[in-house]
Amino acid sequence: MFIYTVLFYNITVRNVLCGGRIVTRRTKSWLKRVVPSAP
């Protein structure tokens, strides 16, 4: 779980820096792939 936390943190920081909706969409789809219970 620690590795997933680091990956999620990196994606979040990258999303904030870029400020792009495409990155957010990609992150949500990635979360759905990793955690099926994600909204």
Secondary structure, 3 states (H helix, E strand, C coil): CHHHHHHHHHHHHHHHHHCCHHHHHHHHHHHHHHCCCCC
